[in-house]
Amino acid sequence: MDKLDKIFESFSTHNLFSNKMVLQSNYSPDTIPHRDEQIEAVASILAPSLRGERVSNLFVFGKTGSGKTLSVQHVGNKISEKMKKMGQDNLKFLYVNCKLKKVADTEYRIIAELIHALGGKVPATGLPTDSVYSKFIDMVDDKKQVIVLVLDEIDQAVKKISDNFIYTLTRMNSELKNAQISIVGISNSLTFMENLDPRVRSSLGEEELVFPPYNALQLQDILRERAGRAFKEGIVEEGVIAKCAAYAAREHGDARRALDLLRVAGELAEREGSKKISLKHIDAANQKIERDKMLDVIESEPTQFQLVLYSIINLDERREARRRKIDGSKGEMMDDRIFTGDVYNAYQELCERTKNEVLTQRRIGDIVAEFDMLGIINARVLSKGRHGRTREIKLMLSPGIKEKAKEILEKGLNL
């Protein structure tokens, strides 16, 4: 039996999971622990739709993994089931995740996605945006009905486009003769509403609902309930659930992260042929998720951010090459630290190579500060006396992540 056969054999005979789907982010549970109050509030706001009435626009916000999307979808599903029992089909919930690249790039794509959710079709590009809006209005106004648009991660779309499209959607009712539209906006950003145009803010935030983060004990309840269905009996060792919950509670009570940790720990335990999931598997899963999260951040950053980061990685590689050369020749060590001025010079050269606009040094300083906040770099402020201040920059990515990050950046910047 060769090595591959052994791997396949071990996976086919050694399975710790009874239903892995239960731990995945797209799983919709029948019950959502510790969210009764929020679910009842959403249900009270959306319930008039059962009578064919337009409901108030609702804005839901809270940290990642606090159960916002699950709760809204849960209420939407229950209302749809109730309508079916009543033999009515004049209510539709249209759900769009604005974080998806193919959706949130332009206003056109968001409306195209809504048309698709209604069963219609428009080309991916090519029509004037006004025509796409007209088609959407025609499809909605086709009969007397209530349409509830659930725009998940609405802040991501506003960041990439503008808040005009929300205003256009909230004003659509004035053009409709038969149908009525209501919007449910979901956001991870607690300050999102503050940055909106006052007209948009007043029309979107007719009702607002905050989802608090889960605490460690609530996360343990959620994990225990899911683990009981996800794994075979006796697989999860004592203390694993508590440690998982503690890690996630540090991340603002993110239930999604807690479930990911448990799933990845199970996968790592399976890979090494372990019969149980232990504390060491949770630690290893946490490291793996941190690494993957960092790469996701790098991949989703805008072009200007990627240009700055690629410049820093290049400077860091040059610094290491110089150090190896000097060590090899036993020559005298020179100051090979990286400063903000070095980054800006390298960034300007890269912009010329890639035909990108060159931002001001101040703006690049802001981007460097954001990388420092994300933990991608460490930026230490140094005083240069009467010459002002500068920042010494150290790249904080491990060699493995740095290599993968470089690949992602080269692909993203077409280098």
Secondary structure as GFF3:
##gff-version 3
##sequence-region A 1 415
A	DSSP	alpha_helix	3	13	.	.	.	ID=ss1
A	DSSP	three_ten_helix	20	23	.	.	.	ID=ss2
A	DSSP	alpha_helix	36	46	.	.	.	ID=ss3
A	DSSP	three_ten_helix	47	51	.	.	.	ID=ss4
A	DSSP	beta_strand	58	62	.	.	.	ID=ss5
A	DSSP	alpha_helix	68	85	.	.	.	ID=ss6
A	DSSP	beta_strand	91	97	.	.	.	ID=ss7
A	DSSP	alpha_helix	101	104	.	.	.	ID=ss8
A	DSSP	alpha_helix	107	117	.	.	.	ID=ss9
A	DSSP	alpha_helix	129	140	.	.	.	ID=ss10
A	DSSP	beta_strand	146	152	.	.	.	ID=ss11
A	DSSP	alpha_helix	154	160	.	.	.	ID=ss12
A	DSSP	alpha_helix	164	171	.	.	.	ID=ss13
A	DSSP	three_ten_helix	172	175	.	.	.	ID=ss14
A	DSSP	beta_strand	180	187	.	.	.	ID=ss15
A	DSSP	three_ten_helix	192	195	.	.	.	ID=ss16
A	DSSP	alpha_helix	198	204	.	.	.	ID=ss17
A	DSSP	beta_strand	207	211	.	.	.	ID=ss18
A	DSSP	alpha_helix	216	230	.	.	.	ID=ss19
A	DSSP	alpha_helix	240	250	.	.	.	ID=ss20
A	DSSP	alpha_helix	255	271	.	.	.	ID=ss21
A	DSSP	alpha_helix	279	300	.	.	.	ID=ss22
A	DSSP	alpha_helix	303	329	.	.	.	ID=ss23
A	DSSP	beta_strand	338	339	.	.	.	ID=ss24
A	DSSP	alpha_helix	340	354	.	.	.	ID=ss25
A	DSSP	alpha_helix	361	374	.	.	.	ID=ss26
A	DSSP	beta_strand	377	383	.	.	.	ID=ss27
A	DSSP	three_ten_helix	385	387	.	.	.	ID=ss28
A	DSSP	beta_strand	389	395	.	.	.	ID=ss29
A	DSSP	alpha_helix	399	412	.	.	.	ID=ss30
###
